[in-house]
Amino acid sequence: MTGTRIAALGHYQPSRVLTNHDLAKMVDTSDEWIRQRTGIVTRHIADEESVTDLATAAGGKALAAAGLRPDEIGLVTVATCSAIDRCPSIAAQVAGRLEVPGAVAFDLNNGCAGFGTALATADHSVRAGAARHALVIGAEKMSDVTDWTDRGTCVLLGDGAGAAVVSRADRDGIGPVVWGSDPSRRDAVRLDGEWQPRFRQQGQTVFRWATTELAPLAQEACRRAGFSPADLVGVVTHQANLRIIEAVVRQLGLRDEAVVARDVVESGNTSAASVPLALSKLVERGEITSGGPVLLLAFGGGLSWTAQVVMCP
């Protein structure tokens, strides 16, 4: 076996929902203002739950859906930028809670592009024979790094986690990754502060970059995987802003029936969790059918990006 595939998905969101109307009682904003600029209506907020709690819940669901024993997992990686735990890693804590013995476990911080980076890293590891199965998780508690007095950013962020099991396969189900960064724009999306950081963003810079640079990256990922955008059954971008999502997909020339993830409306921006969270929801609801090519596209702090075509489980 020389290929890899996503064998299963899972996701988790905390139960508390924060609406735009709730935020209007906290800062000078309104439901109309938030919807017009971001498309966001609600977001989920974790109160007592930690990033480890969120990651474990999503990872456990993916592991169960894959039908694998914990001892069959050889690699656990968690993409996160909001975790306050530095050592042991969130991945090590998740491995302990899920009783995964002996796997290499590490966290990966590439901002909102973190899950795509972790997925590609796990894909490469499984393909090289370093593990037969890998558990890849994107988990964020962005409410911990939110400045609740800044109406420009506090309306954006939410908490949650999404996970995927990557397994060895006899044919490729994960296409080549297109990834990179532009360090000259490293301050466009960032966390400020060392021990109590807060999310900051240069909104117009990010919007202009995303709406001009992402479509060519997506097209290149399709080409490397042997598809055209018209072949895609779905597109799951980083759920940063509904206006960005719609601007990017307009440039791709998708077929009418292609499904576009718009989970940002109900979940907000969950950073590294947003792509696996949105993808898992679409698959769970049956909106994306098994075996079809789906484009995963993310961008975030650094300024970093990942684009990859996968076949859905």
C-alpha positions, 0 to 999 in steps of 0.5 A: 500500500502506497496511498493514503485516505481519510478513513473517518471524521469527527467533530465537537462544539461546546453547548453554549451559543453566543448570538449577535444579539448577545454581543450587542449587549457587550460591545457597540455592535449589532446583528445587522453590522456583524451579518453584513461584514462577516455573515456570522450569526452565532458562535459556540463558546466553551466555558469550563472546557479546555482545548484538550477537552474539545480535541479529545471529544472530536478525536474520540468520535473520529477514532470510533467512526474509523472502527480502529482500536487505540493501539492501531494509531501510530501518530497523534497531532493537534493543530492549535494556536489557542492552547495555553498548555505547552508541555505536555502537548495537547496531542499527548494529553489526547493520546492519554485520554483516548488510551493510545499507547506509544504513538508519537504525539505533538502539537502544531501551530500554523494558525488557521492553516494549522489543520491543513498543515497537520493533515499534510504532515500526517499524510506524508508520515503514513505514506512513508511508513512511519505510522499506519494510522494517524489521528489529526485534530484541529482544536481551538478555544478562541474565546480564551484569546478574544478581546471582548472589548474590541468589536472588530474581532470579538464578533468573529471567534468561536470554539470547537474541534474537528478530527480526521483519521488518516490511514494507509490505502491501496489508492490515493485519497489525499492529493498533494498539498500546496502550502507556503507562507508570506512572512512579509505579512506575518502580522496580518493575523496574530496573537499579541502578548506572551502569557495572555495573548489576544487575537488581532487582525488587519482585516482589509489586508487579509480580505484583499489577500484572500480574495486575490491569492486563494483561487490560484492556490486552489486551482493548483491543488486541483491540478496536482491531484488530477482534477479540475475545479469543475470535478469537485463535489465540495469545497471547504475553506477556512471559515473566516468570513462569508464574504471571503468564502463566496468571493473565492468560490466564484472564481473557481468555476464550480458546477452548480451542485457542488457543496460549499461549506458555510459553517462560519454562519453558525460557528464563527471563525474557529481557526485551525478547527474550522476546516475539519469541523465544517467538513465533518458536519457536511459528511455527517449530514450527507451533504457530501457523498462518499468518494467525491473529491473535496477541496480543503483550503485554509489561510491564516497567521504567518501569513500561511496557507494550505490547499489539498484535494481529498476524497471524502470517507 
